[in-house]
């Protein structure tokens, strides 16, 4: 049933503070991925601050691994199954949640900026409303003048839009849906300590999936959909294996196109050089990144950020990815990896081969990738910056290293 979860699933908030942060996430939390880890770190920092409690609202009951990560007395979980803009039922459920918790701050994400949430939040006296734009784009927004005017009316109560990349900020500003001055950037963060047991993770991963000895792994973690360019990677894999016979491709994830991609691997006669793991609850902890020599993300749409790229960089892995959306903000060509055209299969293959054949190049780019990840994508620092933007903690409470920089091209965020 939608709404509040039963006792034993949701922690009670006996003696909880009166000030509440409400996060409405339009996702099904079935793994401990980027957003779920963000929520877990947010919970940790809010607990340390004191004076606040958290309400996380998802589209479905979280998986056990997510429930365990959010298992704190100051955290309550709710469900709104229907978060589409046209869902009256979803809007009514949101009202019930807001009336129950009376949040001072409301943040919504993965459900589109044009929602009833901002006005409904104001109706029940929320002091601050923020949209967290984490959405990739298929095509640029080309809204009519009338739609832009209506959109501005809908988003009038939104105090701030926080995009996860400068690409997202530009796209939101170009849409005209929100006043440009209200759109800011905080990069997604990743756990920099996930690689601490990398050697043991690699051994366990290779054993679990029976990876043949001596194979050099090329990894992509993504949905198995056309938007993620899995077919392009498989076409590149055919070329790579012809030149580097010990190359082995690992595809982590699931999706509707998975059977067709498995069939494509058979038709390309590379099936014995491809491992399909299916969905993983936590790829960083289950050894996928630790085992990889090279990581890829061949997105065909305009990727908002690319959390899997940042995770690979945190493990010190060079990345080959397409030059789309926010990806070039993560992968600096020739410095932390290589970027290629979204349809340039020969270039994809050439860059992967170059990294597999040159251990020194691979190591150099990997070291720089790790350094950049620590500088830009440290989950602890990005969450601290969110709390400052949400006015939960003031500038005077934050460590100098966590302050938002003045230079738009460095560190965690830009105004």
N, C-alpha and C positions, 0 to 999 in steps of 0.2 A: 504494500500500500504506500502511496506517496505520503510525504509529510514526515513527522517525527518518527525516528526509529525506536524500537522497543527497548525497555531496560535490559542491560546486558550487552547491548550493541552500542548504545550511546552512553557516555559518562554523564552522571547527574552533575549539576552545578551548585551543589549545596554550599552556601557561603561564598558564592562566586561574586566577583566585583560587579558593579552596576553598569560599567561602560563596556559596550559590545562592538566587535568588528564582525561584520557579516560578509562572507565571500560566496558568491554564486557562480559556480563553475559548470559550464555546459558540456560536461564530459561524463563518461562512464569510467570510474577509477578502477580499472581491472589489473593494474600493474603499478609498481613503484617507479614511475617515470618522472619526467621533468616537473610537471605541475604538482604531482603528489609529493615529491621531495621538497618542492617549494613550500607546500602546505605544512609539511613536517618541520622544516626549519623555521617557518613563521611561528608555528606553535611553540617551538623551543624558545625563541627570542621573546615572544609575548609573555610566556611563563616567567622568564628571567626578569622582565621589566616589572611585572605586577600591575595591578590596577585595571586589567582588561581581561575579557574572555572572548573566545573565538567561536563563531558558528560557520561551519563549512557546509554548503549545499551543493549536491551533485545530482546528476540525472538518474542515478541508481545507487543502491547500497554498495559501498566499496568492497573490493576483494579483501580477504583476510590479511594479506601483507600490508595493505594500506590502512586497514583498521588498527593493526598493531602499531604502525608508525604514528597514528594520530590518537593513540590511547592515553589521553591526559585528562585530569578532572576539569580543566578549564576549557575543554573542547566539546562542542555539541555538533552532531552530524544531522543533517536534514536532507530530504529528497524532493526535488521538483522534476517529475518525469518529462513534462512537456515544457520546453524552454523556447519554443519558436515564437516569433513576434506575433503571430496570429492566434496563439493559444490562450483562450479565455481561462481555461482550467489552470494553466500554468501561472497566469497572472493572479488568480484567486489564491493559489497555493503560496505564491510569494507574499501576498498580503497577510495570510495567516502567519507565516514565519516572521514577518516584520512586526506584526502586532504582538506576537509571542515574545520576541527577544528585544524589541525596541533598540535596534543598533544605532550607534552614533555615527559609524562609518559603514557604507555599503560599497563593495567592489564586485563588479561582474565581469566575466571573461568567457571566451569561447562560445558566445551566444549572440554576437552582433551588437553594435552600439545602439541600434534603433530598437529599443525595447521600452516597455512601460515601467521598468524598474526605477529609473531616475525620478519620475514624477510621483510614483507610489511611495518611494523612500522619503521624499520631501513631505508628502501628505502625512506621514507618521513621524515627522520631526527629525529625520536623520540629518546630521550636521554637515556631512560630506559624502559625495557620491563620485566614484571613480570607475572608469571603464579601462580594463586592462586588455589592450589589443594584442593578441597572440595569434591572429589569423593570417594564414597564407592566402594569396590571391591567385585566381585563375586568370582573370583579365583586369585591367585597370577600370576603376569606377568611372562611368560616363553618365552621371545623373543629370536630369533636366533641371532647369532653374526652379521649377515648382517643387520638385522632389527635394532639392537642396534647402529651400525655404522651410518645407515641412520638417525636414531632418533637423534643422537648427532649432525649431520649436520643440521637437521631441528631446533633443539633447541639451536644452537650455539649463536644466538643473545639474548637468554633469560638470563638476568642478575641474576635472582633469582627465585626460586620456594618457595612459602610460603605455607606450609601444615597446616592443621587445627588440627593435632595431631601428636604425635611421631610415631604412627602407619603409618600414611600417609607418613611421612618422610622416614621411613624404606622401605615402599613399593615402593616409587619413586626411592630411591637410589638402591634398588634391581633390578628395571627394567632396569637400565643402560641407560635410555633415556636422563638423565641430569647428568652432573658432580656432584658427591655426595656433594662436598663442597658448591655447590650453593643452596642446599635444607635446608630450615629453618622452624621453627614452630612458629605460633601464633595461640593460641586457638580461637575458635569462642567466641563471646561475647553475652550476653543477658542483657536485661533491668532489673536492680536490683530494680527499682521503680515500676514495673508492679504489685507488690503484695501490694502496699500501701492501696488499698481499698478492700482487700481480703474478708472481711466479707460480704460486700455488693455484691461483685461479686458472692460469693457462693450462697447467697439467690436468686439472679437473675437467676443464672444458674439452680438451682434446680427447680425454678418455671417455667422457660422456657421449660424445658424438662420433667416436671411432675415427678420428681424423688420421689418415695414413701418415706414418712417420716421414719426416723430411719435407712435408708440404708447407709452403709459405702462404699464410691466410690473408685473403682480401675480404674485408667485412663491409656489409651494409646492413644497418638497423633501420627499418622503416616499415610502414604499411605496405602490403603487397598490392599496390594500386598503380594505375597509369601515371598518376601525378608524381610518383616517386622514381620513375624512370628505371624500374627493374629490368624491363626488356632491353633498354640501352646498355645497362651494365652487363647483361648476359651476352649481348652481341660483342661488347668489348672483351668479355671473358674468352670468347672463342679465339680472338686475335692474341690475347695475352698468353693463353695456354700453348698456342702454336710456337711462341717464342720462349716461354718460360714453362717447361713441362711440369715443374713441381709446384706451380701456382694452384691454389685451391680457394674457391669462393664460398663464403658463408653468408647466407641470407637469413636474417633474424626478423621475424614478424609474420603477421597473417593478414588476410584480406581476401576479397572476392576474386581477385585475379590470380591467386596463388596457383590453382590447377593449370591455368593457361601458361604461366611462367615455367612451371615444372615440365610441361609439354614442350615448351620452347627449348629448354635445356637439353631435352632428349633429342629434339630435331637438330640442334646444333652439335650434337654428339659430345657434350661436355658434362653429362649427368654424373659421371664418376668423379668429377672435379668440383661438384657443387653440393653443399650441405644445406638443407632447409631445416631450421630449428623449430619453426613455428613461433608462437608467442612466448615471451619470457616475462616473468614477473619483475625481474630486475637484471637487465643485461650487464650492467656495470659490476654487479656482485657475482654473476654467474659465469664470468670469465670470457665473454665474447670479445670485449675490447682488449683484455690482457693478452689473448691469444693471437690477435691480429698483427700483421706486419704493416698493412696499409688499410685505411678506412675510406669508405666512399659514401657519397650521397648524390645521386644523379637526378635530382629533382627536375621535373619538367614544368611545374608551376612556380610562381614567385614565392619561394619559401620565406616565411616571416623571420625565421631565425635558424633553426636546425640544431636542436638540442643534442642529437646524436653526434654532430660534429664537435660541439664543445666537450662532450663526454670523451670522445676519441682524443682530443687535444689534451685533456686532463690526464690521460694515460700516456701521453708523450708519443702519440701516433700521428704520422703525416696523413693528410687528407687529400683526396682527389674528389672534387665536386663541381657542379655546374655553376656557371656565372649567372645566377638568377636571384631575385629578391634580396634578402639580407645576407646570403651566403658569403659574398665577397668581403663583408665586414668581419667574418670569422676566419676564412681561409685567405691568407695573403699569398698571392701567387709567387712561388719561388722562395717563400720565407717559412710558412707553416704547412705548405702543401702546394697543390696546383688547382687552378680553376680552368674549366673548359666550356665551350659552347654546349648548350643543352642537347643538341642533336649531333655533336661531333664525336661519333663513336671512335674513329681512328685516334683522335687526340686523347680520349679517355684511356684507350689501350696503351698508347705511347707513354703517358705519364705513370700509369701503374707499372709498366715494364721498367721504366727508368728507376723507380723506387725499389722494385724487387731485385734488380740487378746491381744496385749501388748501395751497399750497406752504409757507407759513410754519409751519403746524401740522405738516406732514410733516417739515420741517427741525428744528423744536424737539423733537419726539418722537424723531427720529433721533439728534440730538446726545445727548439724555439716555440713549437706548438704548446708544450707544457708551460713555458714561461708566459706566453700570451694568455693562456687559460687562467693562470694564477692571477694575472694582472686584471683581466677583464671579466671573467666569468666565475668568480668565487661566490658560491651560493650564500655563504655567511654574509658577505658584504652586500650582495644585491638585495637580500631580504632586509638588512639594516637600512638600506637606502629606501626601500618601499615603505618601511615604517615611518621614516622621516617625511616622505611625500604624503603619507596618509595622516600626518600630524599626530601620530601616536607617540612619537618621541621627537624631541626638539633637537636642533643642531648642537646644543651644548651638551647633550647626553651621548653624542656619537664620537667614536674614536676618530682622530684626524685622518687615518688611512681610509676611513669609510666615507669621507665627505665626497659629495658629487664634484667632479672636476670642472674647471672653467673651460678646458679644451674639449670641444665636441668630438674629437677624434681619439681620445684616450680614455682609459679606465672604464668605469661602469656605466656612465650615463651622460646625457647632455641635455641642456635646456634649449 
